[in-house]
Amino acid sequence: MPDLQARLREDLTTALRARDRVTAGVLRTALSAIANAEAQPAPADTPVSLRTEGVIAGAATGLGAADVARRELTAADVRTIVAGERDERLASAADLDARGAAEAAAALRTEAALLDQYLD
């Protein structure tokens, strides 16, 4: 597990104990984005009906038959994901500012600043 990901997990635990809902929400979102990046995509070249044998098309038989190893992300990959989460918040904040929702934009900028701390 890259160091940044471990730091995010530790800080999430701290935020949950402190009942800091904003920080916990931001960290959960970032960790979810990392977990999604680690997930292996289903093979698209083989139809579901041909991937396994059995009575039900696409069914996997046996304990762990459908398990797939997760991808190992590098520290640079994790950093890129966190930067992407920050950039999404900043872009949304700019859009909200243009629409006159300054309060919501400020909240997104606060979240982006929190993620920015992990990129230093």
Long-range contacts (C-beta under 8 A, 24 or more apart in sequence): 2-73, 2-74, 2-75, 2-77, 2-78, 3-75, 4-75, 4-78, 4-79, 4-82, 4-118, 5-31, 5-34, 5-73, 5-78, 7-118, 8-34, 8-82, 8-118, 22-107, 22-110, 22-111, 22-114, 23-114, 25-111, 26-111, 26-114, 26-115, 29-85, 30-81, 30-82, 30-85, 30-115, 30-118, 33-81, 33-82, 33-84, 33-85, 34-73, 34-78, 34-81, 34-82, 37-71, 37-73, 37-77, 37-81, 38-70, 38-71, 38-72, 38-73, 39-70, 39-71, 40-68, 40-69, 40-70, 40-71, 79-119, 82-115, 82-118, 82-119, 83-115, 83-119, 85-115, 86-112, 86-115, 86-116, 86-119, 87-112, 89-115
